[in-house]
Amino acid sequence: MVLKELIRFLQSDASGASEFNDMGPGWPRVREQVRASAIRKPDQDVLDTVSNFESLVRYAALTLSARLGVKAREVIPKSAKVNYRSHVNAAGQSFIDTKTLRGAITVPGAAADMELVADVGSGFLHCECTVEAPAEGRNRAKINWVLRQLKGEHKGLSLSWSYKHSRTREKPHAVADLLDKAYEFDLLNEKEITSFTIELTSKLGTKRTSGDGGLIDSVVDAFERFYGEVLENFRPWQNPAPKLSESVKELIPEQVGD
C-alpha cells in the first residue's frame, strides 16, 4: 500500500518527477563546446546545464524510490546549501575545466552512496561507490569477499582498492577478469587493503530529451543498474562478535534453574 502511494505521488505533477524530460536548449551547444575546450568561462547555458543535471540526479533518485519503495535522495553538496548561486558558478567552471558533471544518490540501508560522473570529454558515465575492506584476512581473501557479493553480468564493472596510508588507489581491474582464476595482477601483500571502489562504466547519452540515446535515460539507467548489480545485495563488513575465553567462562557462575 505504501509503495503504491509513493508511486502515485511520484507520477503526479506535484512531485516534479514526471516533468523532467529535457536538458534544455543549450545542452547540445554546451556539450560540444566543452568537449572541444572551446569555452573558458561559464555562460548562462553552462549554468543552466549544471542546474538541469542536478535536477536530473534528483529525478533519478525519485524514480529509484518508486522501484525500491523507500525514499532515495540526491546528495546535495554543502556549498549548494550555503549559497546556491555561488555553488552553480563553481560547478559550471569545474564542468568546463574537467569536462565532467557530478552527482550522487543515497539509499536508506545501502552500504554506500552512489556517485556518478558524466564525462562529456570521453563520452562515458562512471557510477561508483567506495566501501571499507574487512579488517582481517589476507588481501586476496578481501578481494574475494567483494567479488562474491557482485551480481549480474559484470559488463562494464571494475574493482580497484586502496592500501593503508596510500593517498591514491590502485588501477581498476575488470570484475570479469578478477573472477578468472587464470588472471594475474599485482598485489602488494606487505600492505593492507583498507577500502574498495566498485565502478560501473556505461555510454553517456547525448540527446537533450528523454528516450534512446538521451542523457536522461543513460543517467537513470546507470544508477538503477549499479544499485541492482552492486548495492542491492552488498553487505558491509562487520567484525565478528567477541567470544568468551574458557578462562572467563569458568569465572561466570552458572544460573540456577527453577
N, C-alpha and C positions, 0 to 999 in steps of 0.2 A: 504494500500500500504506500509506504514512504517513498519507494523507488518510483512508483507511478506518478506520485505528486511532484517529485523532483523533475522527472522528465517533462511533465506537463508545464511546469514553471519555466524550464529551460527553453521550451519551444514557444513560449509566449513572447510577445513584444516587450513586456515589462522587463524581462531578464536581459535583453540585448543580445542573447546568444544566437538568435535566429537572424540577426540583422547584419552580421559581419560577413560580407561576401566580396569585398573589393579592397585591394591595397591602395587604391587612389589613382587618379590620372597621371600623377608624376612618377609612379613606380617604374615604368619602362625606361624613361629617360635617366632617372637616378641610377637604376641598376646598371645600365650600360656605361654611364659616365664614371661611376665609382669603380666599376670593373676595369675601365681603361685609364684610371688615375687622372681623369680629366676635371675633377672637382677638388678644390683646395679648402674651401670654407663651406659650411652647411648653409644652403639657401632654404626657402620655405618648403620646397618639395622634399628636401632631405629630412627636415624636421617632421614633416607630415609622414614620411616613410617610417621614421623611428617610432612615432606615436602610433601609427597603424600597426606596426609589427608588435608592439606591446599589447595592443587590442587583440591581435591575432593569438598571442600566447594566452591571453585571458579567455578567449573563445575556445581554444584547445582545452583549457582547464575545465570549462563548463561542459563541453561535450564529453570529456573523460568522466566528469562527475555523473553524467546521465548513464554511462555504461557501468560505473562502479557502484552507484548507489550511496556514495559518500562525497563530501564536498572537497574536491581537488581545488587548489588555489594557485594563482600566479604568485611567484616570489617577487615581491616589489622591492627594488633597491632602496637602501636608506636615503640616498640622495634624492630620490623621487618623492619621498615623504617630507623631506625638509624644504626643498624648493624645486617644484616640478619643472618650471621653465628652465632653470639652470641645468637640471638633470638632462632634459631633452637636448639642449645645446651641446653639452658634453658628450652625450651619446651620439649625436649627429657627427661631431668631429671624430669620435672614435670609429664610427662607421666608415668615414672617408679614409682614415689612416690605416685601419686594419682590414677594410672591406668585409667586415662581419657585423651581423646583428645578433644580439644575445637575449635569451630569456630562460626562465626556469619555472618549474611547476612542483609543488609539494603535494603529496597524497597522504592522508592520515594513515598511520600504521606502516607505511613503506619504509624500507631500510635506509633510503636516502632520497634527496631531491633529484629530479631530472633536470639537467642543464642542457640547453640547446644552443648551438652556434650555427647560424646560417651564413656560410662562406660564399659571398657573391663572387669573389675572385676566382675560386676553384669550381663553383657550381655544385657544391655538396653541402648537405646537412650533417651535423655531428651532434648526436644526442648521447649524453653520458651521465654516469654517477660515480661517486667515489665512496668506497666502504672500507672500514678498518679490517685488517687481516687478523686471523686468530692469534692470540697472544702466546700460543705454544705450538710446538711441532716444527718440523723442517720446512724449508721454503717450498720444496716441491709438493709436500702434503698440503700446504696452504693454497697453492695454485689449484690443486685438485679439488679442494674444498669449494672454491669458486666455480670451477667448471661443472661440478655435479649439480649446481643449482640453476644453470642456464638452460632454458628450454628453446624449442623451435628449431629452425633450420640453420641458425647461426650465420646466415648470409649477411655480410657486412659488419659482423660483430667482432670486436677485438678486445684484448685484455692487456693492460700494462700494470706495472707495480712500482712502488717506491720503497727504497731501503731506508732504514733508520739513519737519521742525521743527514739525509740527502735532500738537497733543495730541488732537484729535478727528478722526474720519473723516467723509468726505462722506456725504450722504444716499444710500441704496441705490437702484439702478435695476434694474428687471426685466431679466433677461438677454434675454428675447424682444424688449423694446424696443430694447436696445443693438444687437441683431442687425439691426434695421430701419434701413436706411440713411437713411430719412427722419426718424428720431427725432432730436430736438435736445436737447442737455443742456449745462449749463455745465461748462467745462473750463478750469482755470487753467494755461495753457501756460507762464506765467512761473515756475510752481512745479513741482518734480519729484515725481511719484508714486513712493513708496517701498514701498508694500505694498497688497495687495488682500484684501478679505474677501468670501468667497463664502458665501451663506446660502440654505438651503432652509427654507421655511415650510410647515407642514402642520397639519392639525387635531389637537388634543390629545384623546385618548380619555378618557372619564370613568369608565367602569365599572371596578370594582376587580379583576375577574378577566380572564384572557386571553380572546381572541375578538374578534369585530367590535365596535367601539365601546369597546374597553377601552384603558386607559392602556398596558398592557404591550405589546400588538401595535403601537400607534401609535409607541411609542418604538423598538422593534426595527425596524419598517419605515422610520422616519426615518433611522436610522443606515445601514441597508443601502442605501436609495435614494441617500443622499448619497454613500456610498462609490462606488456604481456609476455615478452620473452626474457625479461631480466627481473624486474622488481616484484611482479605478482607472486612469485613463489620463493623469492630470496629472503633468507632469514639471517640477520646479522649474528656474528659470533658472540656467544655468551660463555664466560668462564664457568666450568662445572662447579657445582656446589661443593663446599669443603666437606671432607669426610672426617669423622671421628677416628682417632687412632685407637688401637686396642688398649693402650695405657690409660687413655682418658675414659674409655668405656668402663674400665674397672673402678674408676673413682665415682661414677654416677650410680646412686643406689637404685636397685630395681623397684618398680612400682608394685605395691601390694594389691592384688586383685580383690574384688569384693567377695 
